[in-house]
Amino acid sequence: MNKTEDIIDLVDQDLGSLLNFLGQKKYIAYFEDLALGLTSDLRTINTLVGQFEKLQKNWNKLEPIFTQSADVKANLAETSRKFDDMNAGFKAIISEMRDHSTVKEACVVAGRAERIKELLEILDTCETELTAYLDQKKKKFPRF
């Protein structure tokens, strides 16, 4: 999942080809079930890769703050605990995805999209709480 932009581009191309194929009525009877199944898988992959990319970008931004800042850990203990739980879940998903040889095998897994969405929501909550804390701290100690 290192090249998510490339994956999304390829999935979009394949999805477009399949939809064009489905529009050609002469082939539809024989290949319809296969094409519909592939279309569904490609849509799942497209959605999951997009969410994964957003999760990874936000995680990259926040991970050093929550893991290395003693101030944040002390003053946002509950938020730090949420981040640690999310962090462990994210790393588990990355590990699970590495065990698969294809993008389809890594993405089309029952519950995977829901789990990534859940982790993204937790990460968004952590970011919101961190921003509020930093804004409060900024008001308390303005720079001269």
DSSP file (Angstrom, degrees, kcal/mol; ACC not computed):
  #  RESIDUE AA STRUCTURE BP1 BP2  ACC     N-H-->O    O-->H-N    N-H-->O    O-->H-N    TCO  KAPPA ALPHA  PHI   PSI    X-CA   Y-CA   Z-CA
    1    1 A M              0   0    0      0, 0.0     3,-0.4     0, 0.0    97,-0.0   0.000 360.0 360.0 360.0  24.9    0.0    0.0    0.0
    2    2 A N        +     0   0    0      1,-0.2     2,-0.6     2,-0.1     3,-0.2   0.826 360.0  45.7 -75.2 -30.5    3.0    2.3   -0.5
    3    3 A K     >  +     0   0    0      1,-0.2     4,-2.1     2,-0.1    -1,-0.2  -0.563  65.1 157.4-113.5  67.1    1.8    3.7   -3.9
    4    4 A T  H  > S+     0   0    0     -2,-0.6     4,-2.7    -3,-0.4     5,-0.2   0.844  72.0  56.2 -64.1 -34.9   -1.9    4.4   -3.1
    5    5 A E  H  > S+     0   0    0      1,-0.2     4,-2.2     2,-0.2    -1,-0.2   0.911 108.9  47.5 -63.4 -41.0   -2.2    7.0   -5.9
    6    6 A D  H  > S+     0   0    0     -3,-0.2     4,-2.5     2,-0.2    -2,-0.2   0.901 111.8  50.7 -64.9 -40.6   -1.1    4.4   -8.5
    7    7 A I  H  X S+     0   0    0     -4,-2.1     4,-2.7     1,-0.2     5,-0.2   0.933 110.2  48.8 -62.8 -46.1   -3.5    1.9   -7.0
    8    8 A I  H  X S+     0   0    0     -4,-2.7     4,-2.5     1,-0.2    -1,-0.2   0.909 111.5  50.2 -62.1 -42.0   -6.4    4.3   -7.2
    9    9 A D  H  X S+     0   0    0     -4,-2.2     4,-2.3     2,-0.2    -1,-0.2   0.933 113.0  45.7 -61.4 -46.3   -5.5    5.2  -10.8
   10   10 A L  H  X S+     0   0    0     -4,-2.5     4,-2.7     2,-0.2     5,-0.2   0.900 112.5  50.4 -65.0 -40.5   -5.4    1.5  -11.9
   11   11 A V  H  X S+     0   0    0     -4,-2.7     4,-2.8     2,-0.2     5,-0.2   0.920 110.2  50.3 -63.7 -42.9   -8.6    0.7  -10.0
   12   12 A D  H  X S+     0   0    0     -4,-2.5     4,-2.3    -5,-0.2    -2,-0.2   0.908 111.7  48.4 -61.4 -42.0  -10.4    3.6  -11.7
   13   13 A Q  H  X S+     0   0    0     -4,-2.3     4,-2.3     2,-0.2    -2,-0.2   0.940 114.2  45.3 -62.7 -47.5   -9.1    2.4  -15.2
   14   14 A D  H  X S+     0   0    0     -4,-2.7     4,-2.5     1,-0.2    -2,-0.2   0.893 112.1  51.6 -64.6 -39.8  -10.2   -1.2  -14.5
   15   15 A L  H  X S+     0   0    0     -4,-2.8     4,-2.4    -5,-0.2    -1,-0.2   0.918 110.1  49.4 -63.4 -43.3  -13.5   -0.1  -13.2
   16   16 A G  H  X S+     0   0    0     -4,-2.3     4,-2.3    -5,-0.2    -2,-0.2   0.908 110.7  50.5 -61.4 -42.5  -14.1    2.0  -16.3
   17   17 A S  H  X S+     0   0    0     -4,-2.3     4,-2.5     2,-0.2    -2,-0.2   0.915 111.3  48.2 -62.1 -43.4  -13.2   -0.9  -18.5
   18   18 A L  H  X S+     0   0    0     -4,-2.5     4,-2.7     2,-0.2    -2,-0.2   0.909 110.6  50.2 -64.6 -41.9  -15.5   -3.2  -16.7
   19   19 A L  H  X S+     0   0    0     -4,-2.4     4,-1.1     2,-0.2    -1,-0.2   0.889 111.7  48.8 -65.6 -37.5  -18.4   -0.7  -16.9
   20   20 A N  H  X S+     0   0    0     -4,-2.3     4,-0.6     2,-0.2     3,-0.3   0.914 110.9  51.2 -63.6 -42.3  -17.8   -0.3  -20.6
   21   21 A F  H >< S+     0   0    0     -4,-2.5     3,-1.3     1,-0.2     6,-0.2   0.908 106.8  52.9 -60.4 -43.5  -17.7   -4.1  -21.0
   22   22 A L  H 3< S+     0   0    0     -4,-2.7    -1,-0.2     1,-0.3    -2,-0.2   0.781 102.5  60.6 -64.7 -25.4  -21.0   -4.4  -19.2
   23   23 A G  H 3< S+     0   0    0     -4,-1.1     2,-1.1    -3,-0.3    -1,-0.3   0.661  84.1  86.0 -75.6 -15.4  -22.5   -1.8  -21.6
   24   24 A Q    XX  -     0   0    0     -3,-1.3     3,-1.3    -4,-0.6     4,-0.6  -0.756  66.4-164.6 -88.8 101.4  -21.8   -4.1  -24.5
   25   25 A K  H >> S+     0   0    0     -2,-1.1     4,-0.5     1,-0.3     3,-0.5   0.740  76.4  69.2 -62.2 -27.7  -24.9   -6.3  -24.5
   26   26 A K  H 34 S+     0   0    0      1,-0.2    -1,-0.3     2,-0.1     4,-0.2   0.792 109.2  34.7 -67.9 -25.0  -23.6   -9.1  -26.8
   27   27 A Y  H <> S+     0   0    0     -3,-1.3     4,-1.8    -6,-0.2     3,-0.4   0.535  94.2  93.0 -99.6  -8.1  -21.1  -10.3  -24.1
   28   28 A I  H <X S+     0   0    0     -4,-0.6     4,-1.9    -3,-0.5     5,-0.2   0.838  76.4  57.5 -62.0 -40.1  -23.2   -9.6  -21.1
   29   29 A A  H  < S+     0   0    0     -4,-0.5     4,-0.3     1,-0.2    -1,-0.2   0.911 113.0  38.5 -60.9 -43.7  -24.9  -13.0  -20.7
   30   30 A Y  H  4 S+     0   0    0     -3,-0.4     4,-0.2    -4,-0.2    -1,-0.2   0.895 130.1  26.1 -76.1 -40.6  -21.6  -15.0  -20.4
   31   31 A F  H  X S+     0   0    0     -4,-1.8     4,-3.0     1,-0.1     5,-0.3   0.393  88.3 102.9-106.8   2.3  -19.5  -12.6  -18.3
   32   32 A E  H  X S+     0   0    0     -4,-1.9     4,-2.9    -5,-0.2     5,-0.2   0.915  83.5  46.1 -58.6 -49.1  -22.1  -10.6  -16.4
   33   33 A D  H  > S+     0   0    0     -4,-0.3     4,-2.2     1,-0.2    -1,-0.2   0.918 116.2  46.2 -61.2 -43.0  -21.7  -12.3  -13.0
   34   34 A L  H  > S+     0   0    0     -4,-0.2     4,-2.5     2,-0.2    -2,-0.2   0.939 114.5  47.2 -63.8 -47.1  -17.9  -12.2  -13.2
   35   35 A A  H  X S+     0   0    0     -4,-3.0     4,-2.5     1,-0.2    -2,-0.2   0.895 112.2  49.7 -64.2 -40.5  -17.9   -8.5  -14.3
   36   36 A L  H  X S+     0   0    0     -4,-2.9     4,-2.2    -5,-0.3    -1,-0.2   0.900 111.4  49.4 -65.7 -40.3  -20.3   -7.5  -11.6
   37   37 A G  H  X S+     0   0    0     -4,-2.2     4,-2.3    -5,-0.2    -2,-0.2   0.919 113.0  46.5 -63.6 -43.9  -18.3   -9.3   -9.0
   38   38 A L  H  X S+     0   0    0     -4,-2.5     4,-2.7     2,-0.2    -2,-0.2   0.885 110.2  53.8 -65.6 -38.3  -15.1   -7.6  -10.2
   39   39 A T  H  X S+     0   0    0     -4,-2.5     4,-2.1     2,-0.2    -2,-0.2   0.918 109.3  48.4 -61.3 -43.7  -16.8   -4.2  -10.3
   40   40 A S  H  X S+     0   0    0     -4,-2.2     4,-2.2     2,-0.2    -2,-0.2   0.924 112.2  48.6 -62.5 -45.2  -17.9   -4.6   -6.7
   41   41 A D  H  X S+     0   0    0     -4,-2.3     4,-2.7     1,-0.2    -2,-0.2   0.906 110.6  51.2 -61.9 -42.1  -14.4   -5.6   -5.6
   42   42 A L  H  X S+     0   0    0     -4,-2.7     4,-2.6     1,-0.2    -1,-0.2   0.880 109.3  49.8 -65.5 -37.7  -12.8   -2.7   -7.5
   43   43 A R  H  X S+     0   0    0     -4,-2.1     4,-2.4     2,-0.2    -1,-0.2   0.911 111.4  49.5 -65.6 -41.1  -15.2   -0.2   -5.8
   44   44 A T  H  X S+     0   0    0     -4,-2.2     4,-2.7     2,-0.2    -2,-0.2   0.930 112.6  47.3 -61.1 -46.1  -14.4   -1.7   -2.4
   45   45 A I  H  X S+     0   0    0     -4,-2.7     4,-3.0     1,-0.2     5,-0.3   0.924 111.0  51.6 -62.1 -45.2  -10.6   -1.4   -3.1
   46   46 A N  H  X S+     0   0    0     -4,-2.6     4,-1.8     1,-0.2    -1,-0.2   0.922 113.7  43.3 -59.1 -46.8  -11.0    2.2   -4.3
   47   47 A T  H  X S+     0   0    0     -4,-2.4     4,-2.3     2,-0.2    -1,-0.2   0.938 116.1  47.3 -64.4 -47.8  -12.9    3.2   -1.2
   48   48 A L  H  X S+     0   0    0     -4,-2.7     4,-3.0     1,-0.2    -2,-0.2   0.907 110.9  50.2 -64.2 -42.9  -10.6    1.4    1.2
   49   49 A V  H  X S+     0   0    0     -4,-3.0     4,-2.6    -5,-0.2    -1,-0.2   0.898 110.6  50.9 -64.8 -39.2   -7.4    2.7   -0.4
   50   50 A G  H  X S+     0   0    0     -4,-1.8     4,-1.9    -5,-0.3    -1,-0.2   0.923 113.8  43.8 -62.1 -44.5   -8.7    6.2   -0.3
   51   51 A Q  H  X S+     0   0    0     -4,-2.3     4,-2.6     2,-0.2    -2,-0.2   0.900 113.2  52.0 -67.2 -40.3   -9.5    5.9    3.4
   52   52 A F  H  X S+     0   0    0     -4,-3.0     4,-2.9     1,-0.2    -2,-0.2   0.913 108.5  51.2 -61.5 -43.2   -6.2    4.1    4.1
   53   53 A E  H  X S+     0   0    0     -4,-2.6     4,-2.4     2,-0.2    -1,-0.2   0.917 111.5  46.7 -61.9 -44.0   -4.3    6.9    2.4
   54   54 A K  H  X S+     0   0    0     -4,-1.9     4,-2.4     2,-0.2     5,-0.2   0.922 113.2  49.5 -63.9 -43.7   -6.1    9.6    4.5
   55   55 A L  H  X S+     0   0    0     -4,-2.6     4,-2.6     1,-0.2    -2,-0.2   0.922 111.7  48.7 -59.8 -45.3   -5.5    7.5    7.7
   56   56 A Q  H  X S+     0   0    0     -4,-2.9     4,-2.6     2,-0.2    -2,-0.2   0.906 111.2  49.1 -64.9 -42.5   -1.8    7.1    6.9
   57   57 A K  H  X S+     0   0    0     -4,-2.4     4,-1.5     2,-0.2    -1,-0.2   0.933 115.0  43.9 -62.8 -45.8   -1.3   10.8    6.1
   58   58 A N  H  X S+     0   0    0     -4,-2.4     4,-2.1     1,-0.2     5,-0.2   0.894 113.3  51.8 -66.9 -39.1   -3.0   11.9    9.4
   59   59 A W  H  X S+     0   0    0     -4,-2.6     4,-3.0    -5,-0.2    -2,-0.2   0.921 106.9  53.3 -61.9 -44.7   -1.2    9.2   11.4
   60   60 A N  H  < S+     0   0    0     -4,-2.6    -1,-0.2     1,-0.2    -2,-0.2   0.853 111.7  47.1 -58.9 -35.0    2.2   10.4   10.0
   61   61 A K  H  < S+     0   0    0     -4,-1.5     4,-0.3    -5,-0.2    -1,-0.2   0.877 122.3  31.8 -74.5 -39.2    1.4   13.9   11.1
   62   62 A L  H  X S+     0   0    0     -4,-2.1     4,-2.4     1,-0.1     3,-0.4   0.732  97.2  80.8 -95.8 -24.4    0.2   13.0   14.6
   63   63 A E  H  X S+     0   0    0     -4,-3.0     4,-2.0     1,-0.2     5,-0.2   0.885  93.4  48.4 -55.6 -45.8    2.3   10.0   15.6
   64   64 A P  H  > S+     0   0    0      0, 0.0     4,-1.8     0, 0.0     5,-0.3   0.879 112.2  50.5 -64.0 -34.2    5.4   11.9   16.6
   65   65 A I  H  > S+     0   0    0     -3,-0.4     4,-1.6    -4,-0.3     7,-0.2   0.949 115.2  40.3 -67.2 -48.8    3.4   14.3   18.7
   66   66 A F  H  < S+     0   0    0     -4,-2.4    -1,-0.2     1,-0.2    -3,-0.2   0.768 121.8  41.4 -75.3 -24.6    1.5   11.7   20.7
   67   67 A T  H  < S+     0   0    0     -4,-2.0    -1,-0.2    -5,-0.3    -2,-0.2   0.716 125.0  30.7 -94.2 -20.4    4.5    9.3   21.1
   68   68 A Q  H  < S+     0   0    0     -4,-1.8     2,-0.8    -5,-0.2    -3,-0.2   0.585  93.2  91.1-116.0 -12.0    7.2   11.8   21.9
   69   69 A S     X  -     0   0    0     -4,-1.6     4,-2.2    -5,-0.3     5,-0.2  -0.766  45.6-172.8 -94.7 110.7    5.6   14.8   23.7
   70   70 A A  H  > S+     0   0    0     -2,-0.8     4,-2.3     1,-0.2     5,-0.2   0.856  88.4  57.4 -64.6 -34.6    5.6   14.4   27.5
   71   71 A D  H  > S+     0   0    0      2,-0.2     4,-2.7     1,-0.2     5,-0.3   0.931 108.7  44.4 -61.8 -47.0    3.5   17.5   27.7
   72   72 A V  H  > S+     0   0    0     -7,-0.2     4,-2.3     1,-0.2     8,-0.2   0.921 113.6  50.5 -65.1 -43.6    0.8   16.1   25.5
   73   73 A K  H  < S+     0   0    0     -4,-2.2    -1,-0.2     1,-0.2    -2,-0.2   0.883 115.6  43.1 -61.6 -38.2    0.9   12.7   27.3
   74   74 A A  H >< S+     0   0    0     -4,-2.3     3,-0.5    -5,-0.2    -2,-0.2   0.906 123.0  34.4 -75.5 -42.4    0.5   14.4   30.6
   75   75 A N  H 3< S+     0   0    0     -4,-2.7    -2,-0.2     1,-0.2    -3,-0.2   0.655 126.6  37.6 -92.5 -16.4   -2.1   17.0   29.8
   76   76 A L  T 3X S+     0   0    0     -4,-2.3     4,-3.0    -5,-0.3    -1,-0.2  -0.402  70.6 149.3-126.3  55.1   -4.1   14.9   27.3
   77   77 A A  H <> S+     0   0    0     -3,-0.5     4,-2.1     1,-0.2     5,-0.1   0.903  73.7  45.4 -58.9 -46.1   -3.9   11.5   29.0
   78   78 A E  H  > S+     0   0    0      2,-0.2     4,-2.2     1,-0.2    -1,-0.2   0.907 115.2  47.5 -66.0 -41.9   -7.2   10.2   27.7
   79   79 A T  H  > S+     0   0    0      2,-0.2     4,-2.7     1,-0.2    -2,-0.2   0.897 110.8  52.3 -65.9 -39.9   -6.6   11.4   24.2
   80   80 A S  H  X S+     0   0    0     -4,-3.0     4,-2.6    -8,-0.2    -2,-0.2   0.884 108.4  50.9 -62.8 -38.3   -3.1    9.9   24.3
   81   81 A R  H  X S+     0   0    0     -4,-2.1     4,-2.3    -5,-0.2    -2,-0.2   0.912 110.1  49.5 -64.8 -41.9   -4.6    6.6   25.4
   82   82 A K  H  X S+     0   0    0     -4,-2.2     4,-2.6     1,-0.2    -2,-0.2   0.920 111.9  49.0 -60.6 -43.7   -7.1    6.8   22.5
   83   83 A F  H  X S+     0   0    0     -4,-2.7     4,-3.4     1,-0.2    -2,-0.2   0.923 109.1  51.9 -63.4 -43.3   -4.2    7.5   20.1
   84   84 A D  H  X S+     0   0    0     -4,-2.6     4,-2.3     2,-0.2    -1,-0.2   0.905 111.5  47.2 -60.1 -41.9   -2.2    4.6   21.5
   85   85 A D  H  X S+     0   0    0     -4,-2.3     4,-2.2     2,-0.2    -1,-0.2   0.926 114.8  46.1 -64.1 -44.7   -5.1    2.2   20.9
   86   86 A M  H  X S+     0   0    0     -4,-2.6     4,-2.8     2,-0.2    -2,-0.2   0.909 110.7  54.0 -63.3 -42.3   -5.7    3.6   17.4
   87   87 A N  H  X S+     0   0    0     -4,-3.4     4,-2.5     1,-0.2    -2,-0.2   0.912 108.9  47.7 -58.5 -45.9   -1.9    3.3   16.7
   88   88 A A  H  X S+     0   0    0     -4,-2.3     4,-1.9     1,-0.2    -1,-0.2   0.908 113.1  49.0 -63.7 -41.7   -1.9   -0.3   17.7
   89   89 A G  H  X S+     0   0    0     -4,-2.2     4,-2.1     2,-0.2    -2,-0.2   0.899 111.3  49.4 -64.2 -40.9   -4.9   -1.0   15.5
   90   90 A F  H  X S+     0   0    0     -4,-2.8     4,-2.4     1,-0.2    -2,-0.2   0.919 111.2  48.5 -64.5 -45.1   -3.4    0.8   12.6
   91   91 A K  H  X S+     0   0    0     -4,-2.5     4,-2.3     1,-0.2    -1,-0.2   0.854 109.6  53.8 -65.6 -33.8   -0.1   -1.1   12.9
   92   92 A A  H  X S+     0   0    0     -4,-1.9     4,-2.6     2,-0.2    -1,-0.2   0.911 109.0  48.3 -65.4 -41.8   -2.0   -4.4   13.1
   93   93 A I  H  X S+     0   0    0     -4,-2.1     4,-2.8     2,-0.2    -2,-0.2   0.921 110.5  51.1 -64.6 -42.9   -3.9   -3.6    9.9
   94   94 A I  H  X S+     0   0    0     -4,-2.4     4,-1.9     1,-0.2    -2,-0.2   0.930 111.6  48.2 -59.2 -44.5   -0.6   -2.7    8.1
   95   95 A S  H  X S+     0   0    0     -4,-2.3     4,-0.8     1,-0.2    -2,-0.2   0.918 112.3  48.2 -61.9 -44.6    0.9   -6.0    9.3
   96   96 A E  H >< S+     0   0    0     -4,-2.6     3,-0.7     1,-0.2     4,-0.2   0.901 110.7  51.4 -62.7 -40.7   -2.2   -8.0    8.1
   97   97 A M  H >< S+     0   0    0     -4,-2.8     3,-1.4     1,-0.2    -1,-0.2   0.841 103.2  58.7 -68.3 -32.4   -2.1   -6.2    4.7
   98   98 A R  H 3< S+     0   0    0     -4,-1.9    -1,-0.2     1,-0.3    -2,-0.2   0.760  94.1  67.3 -66.9 -23.6    1.6   -7.0    4.2
   99   99 A D  T << S+     0   0    0     -4,-0.8     2,-0.3    -3,-0.7    -1,-0.3   0.590  89.7  80.4 -73.2  -9.3    0.7  -10.7    4.5
  100  100 A H    <   -     0   0    0     -3,-1.4     6,-0.0    -4,-0.2     3,-0.0  -0.776  67.2-151.7-103.6 144.5   -1.2  -10.6    1.2
  101  101 A S  S    S+     0   0    0     -2,-0.3     2,-0.3     2,-0.0    -1,-0.1   0.660  78.0  45.7 -88.9 -15.9    0.4  -10.7   -2.2
  102  102 A T  S  > S-     0   0    0      1,-0.1     4,-1.8     0, 0.0     5,-0.1  -0.888  77.9-123.7-126.1 158.8   -2.3   -8.6   -4.0
  103  103 A V  H  > S+     0   0    0     -2,-0.3     4,-2.1     1,-0.2     5,-0.3   0.896 113.4  55.4 -63.3 -40.0   -4.1   -5.4   -3.4
  104  104 A K  H  > S+     0   0    0      1,-0.2     4,-3.0     2,-0.2    -1,-0.2   0.936 107.9  47.5 -60.0 -46.6   -7.4   -7.3   -3.8
  105  105 A E  H  4 S+     0   0    0      1,-0.2    -1,-0.2     2,-0.2    -2,-0.2   0.863 114.7  47.5 -62.5 -35.1   -6.5   -9.8   -1.1
  106  106 A A  H  < S+     0   0    0     -4,-1.8    -1,-0.2     1,-0.1    -2,-0.2   0.806 123.0  31.9 -75.5 -29.5   -5.4   -7.0    1.2
  107  107 A C  H  < S+     0   0    0     -4,-2.1     2,-2.1     1,-0.2     6,-0.2   0.839 102.7  69.0 -99.7 -38.9   -8.5   -4.9    0.7
  108  108 A V  S  < S+     0   0    0     -4,-3.0     2,-0.4    -5,-0.3    -1,-0.2  -0.481  70.4 128.8 -88.6  71.8  -11.4   -7.2    0.1
  109  109 A V    >>  -     0   0    0     -2,-2.1     3,-2.2    -3,-0.2     4,-0.5  -0.987  69.0-100.0-126.1 132.1  -11.5   -8.6    3.7
  110  110 A A  T 34 S+     0   0    0     -2,-0.4    -2,-0.0     1,-0.3     0, 0.0  -0.295 106.2   4.0 -55.3 125.9  -14.7   -8.7    5.7
  111  111 A G  T 3> S+     0   0    0      1,-0.0     4,-2.2     4,-0.0    -1,-0.3   0.296  96.3 112.9  85.2  -9.4  -14.7   -5.8    8.2
  112  112 A R  H <> S+     0   0    0     -3,-2.2     4,-2.4     1,-0.2     5,-0.2   0.940  78.1  46.1 -63.8 -47.8  -11.5   -4.2    6.9
  113  113 A A  H  X S+     0   0    0     -4,-0.5     4,-2.3    -6,-0.2    -1,-0.2   0.905 113.7  49.4 -62.1 -41.5  -13.1   -1.1    5.5
  114  114 A E  H  > S+     0   0    0      1,-0.2     4,-2.3     2,-0.2    -1,-0.2   0.887 110.7  50.5 -64.6 -38.8  -15.2   -0.6    8.6
  115  115 A R  H  X S+     0   0    0     -4,-2.2     4,-2.5     2,-0.2    -2,-0.2   0.905 111.0  47.7 -67.1 -41.8  -12.1   -1.0   10.8
  116  116 A I  H  X S+     0   0    0     -4,-2.4     4,-2.4     2,-0.2    -2,-0.2   0.907 111.9  50.5 -65.8 -40.4  -10.2    1.6    8.8
  117  117 A K  H  X S+     0   0    0     -4,-2.3     4,-2.0    -5,-0.2    -2,-0.2   0.909 110.7  49.8 -62.1 -41.6  -13.1    4.0    9.0
  118  118 A E  H  X S+     0   0    0     -4,-2.3     4,-2.2     2,-0.2    -2,-0.2   0.919 111.2  48.3 -63.0 -44.8  -13.3    3.5   12.7
  119  119 A L  H  X S+     0   0    0     -4,-2.5     4,-2.6     1,-0.2    -2,-0.2   0.882 109.8  53.1 -63.8 -38.1   -9.6    4.2   13.2
  120  120 A L  H  X S+     0   0    0     -4,-2.4     4,-2.4     2,-0.2    -1,-0.2   0.890 108.2  50.0 -64.2 -39.6   -9.9    7.3   11.0
  121  121 A E  H  X S+     0   0    0     -4,-2.0     4,-2.1     2,-0.2    -2,-0.2   0.905 111.4  48.4 -65.1 -41.6  -12.7    8.6   13.2
  122  122 A I  H  X S+     0   0    0     -4,-2.2     4,-2.4     2,-0.2    -2,-0.2   0.925 112.0  49.4 -63.3 -44.0  -10.6    8.0   16.4
  123  123 A L  H  X S+     0   0    0     -4,-2.6     4,-2.4     1,-0.2    -2,-0.2   0.896 109.3  51.9 -63.1 -40.4   -7.6    9.7   14.8
  124  124 A D  H  X S+     0   0    0     -4,-2.4     4,-2.4     2,-0.2    -1,-0.2   0.896 109.4  50.5 -61.9 -40.1   -9.8   12.7   13.8
  125  125 A T  H  X S+     0   0    0     -4,-2.1     4,-2.5     2,-0.2    -2,-0.2   0.918 110.4  49.4 -63.0 -44.2  -11.1   12.9   17.4
  126  126 A C  H  X S+     0   0    0     -4,-2.4     4,-2.4     1,-0.2    -2,-0.2   0.904 111.3  49.4 -61.8 -41.8   -7.5   12.9   18.7
  127  127 A E  H  X S+     0   0    0     -4,-2.4     4,-2.6     2,-0.2    -2,-0.2   0.909 111.0  49.5 -64.9 -41.9   -6.5   15.6   16.2
  128  128 A T  H  X S+     0   0    0     -4,-2.4     4,-2.3     2,-0.2    -2,-0.2   0.925 113.1  46.3 -62.2 -45.6   -9.5   17.8   17.2
  129  129 A E  H  X S+     0   0    0     -4,-2.5     4,-2.1     2,-0.2    -2,-0.2   0.876 113.0  49.9 -66.8 -37.6   -8.7   17.4   20.9
  130  130 A L  H  X S+     0   0    0     -4,-2.4     4,-2.7    -5,-0.2     5,-0.2   0.920 110.4  50.1 -65.4 -43.9   -5.0   18.1   20.3
  131  131 A T  H  X S+     0   0    0     -4,-2.6     4,-2.5     1,-0.2    -2,-0.2   0.915 110.7  49.5 -61.1 -44.0   -5.8   21.2   18.3
  132  132 A A  H  X S+     0   0    0     -4,-2.3     4,-2.3     2,-0.2    -1,-0.2   0.912 112.0  48.8 -62.0 -42.7   -8.1   22.5   21.1
  133  133 A Y  H  X S+     0   0    0     -4,-2.1     4,-2.6     2,-0.2    -2,-0.2   0.925 112.6  47.1 -62.9 -45.5   -5.4   21.9   23.7
  134  134 A L  H  X S+     0   0    0     -4,-2.7     4,-2.2     2,-0.2    -2,-0.2   0.874 111.5  51.0 -66.8 -36.7   -2.8   23.7   21.6
  135  135 A D  H  X S+     0   0    0     -4,-2.5     4,-1.9     2,-0.2    -1,-0.2   0.912 111.5  48.2 -63.5 -42.3   -5.1   26.6   21.0
  136  136 A Q  H  X S+     0   0    0     -4,-2.3     4,-1.9     1,-0.2    -2,-0.2   0.916 112.6  48.1 -63.7 -43.4   -5.8   26.9   24.7
  137  137 A K  H  X S+     0   0    0     -4,-2.6     4,-2.2     1,-0.2    -1,-0.2   0.872 109.0  54.2 -65.3 -37.0   -2.1   26.7   25.5
  138  138 A K  H  < S+     0   0    0     -4,-2.2    -1,-0.2     1,-0.2    -2,-0.2   0.883 108.8  48.2 -65.0 -39.6   -1.4   29.4   22.8
  139  139 A K  H  < S+     0   0    0     -4,-1.9    -1,-0.2     1,-0.2    -2,-0.2   0.860 112.5  49.6 -67.9 -36.1   -3.9   31.7   24.4
  140  140 A K  H  < S+     0   0    0     -4,-1.9    -2,-0.2     1,-0.3    -1,-0.2   0.867 124.3  27.4 -71.5 -37.4   -2.4   31.1   27.8
  141  141 A F  S  < S-     0   0    0     -4,-2.2    -1,-0.3    -5,-0.1    -2,-0.1  -0.612  80.8-175.1-127.8  72.1    1.1   31.8   26.7
  142  142 A P        -     0   0    0      0, 0.0     2,-0.2     0, 0.0    -3,-0.1  -0.313  29.2-111.5 -67.4 151.0    1.1   34.1   23.8
  143  143 A R              0   0    0      1,-0.1    -5,-0.0    -5,-0.1    -2,-0.0  -0.560 360.0 360.0 -80.4 147.8    4.4   34.9   22.1
  144  144 A F              0   0    0     -2,-0.2    -1,-0.1     0, 0.0     0, 0.0   0.410 360.0 360.0 -94.9 360.0    5.8   38.4   22.4
